Amino acid sequence: MNEIGSRLKEARQAKGLSLDNLQEMTKIQKRYLEAIEEGNFDIMPGAFYVRAFIKQYAEAVGLDAEELLVTYKLDVPKTSSEEVTQSIQTTPSRRKISRSSSNKFMENMPKIIVALFIIVLFVTFWILLQKKLGDDTPQEEETTPAVEYVQPGDNAAEEAPADDTTEDAAEEPAEEVVEEEPVEETPAQTIAPGEIQGDGVTTVYNVSGTETLNIRVEAAGLTWIGIRNAAGAEQVEARAYNAGEVVEHDSTANRYARIRLGDSTQAKVFVNDQEVPYAQTIVTQNIIIQLAE
């Protein structure tokens, strides 16, 4: 029995359902349901049906099928090239698509020609108008500023004695130096070591030294990410994120954020641009960030 089969079986038993009940709900043969729980995918018709049956099973027992397939992607066989080829063969041929595109292009050709003609007329009119306005603008004549010649000795009477300036500068009082009051330093943000909860998959981190709670999760690879508040309401769309995608949410008003990571090895969590060190090394885990009282 693999991990995905164990998790599905536990969810079925928790709802009090038997395999016969599940067969009636999903219309999937009982032997295939047993094969999913035991991880015996060889008896299935193909990888495409394995993934489809797992999704139906998960939805019937109240689990998130997409999160389950992402979290246990190594346990589920990938779709074979033959199945992909069959899927491609069911799609319309390129010849038909290109032919329909060509027909649409020919139908719109008169409209395109009229639009281009109008654009050419507008551009031509605008160029002629700008040229006419440029010709009508009077050009300012360049004038050479007159050079004023001063005879030597004319400014001798206007020069002030150097001694008066020196005496005035000496009589000015010195400026008072005002000492600046020291600025109180605000305490730095601190993230307390995580406290592991009883379920074994949830860790609580208390943040002090700040009144803001800006959450950022950076995905380094394919992983499931979701953010909820203390009441369980979804704050960010929970789905599978690819490498390079970033999830951000301002949880200051809630003072609380619960982050669900399908694969924590492929994600980093930041609080106010400070990275949160994981207290656990498990793959699937819940990270709770809250402001300290």
Buried (B, 14 or more C-beta within 10 A) or exposed (E): EBBBBBBBBEBBEEEEBEBEEBBEBBEBEEEBBBBBBBBBBEEBEBBBBBBBBBBBBBBBBEBBBBBBBBBBBEBBEEBEEEBEEEEEEEEEEEEEEEEEEEEEEEEEEEEEEEEEEEEEEEEEEEEEEEEEEEEEEEEEEEEEEEEEEEEEEEEEEEEEEEEEEEEEEEEEEEEEEEEEEEEEEEEEBEBEEBEBEEEEBBBBBBBEEBEEBBBBBBBBEBBBBBBBBEEEEEBBEBBBBEEEBEBEBEBBEBBBBBBBBBBBEBBBBBBBEBEBEBBBEEBBBBBBBBBEE
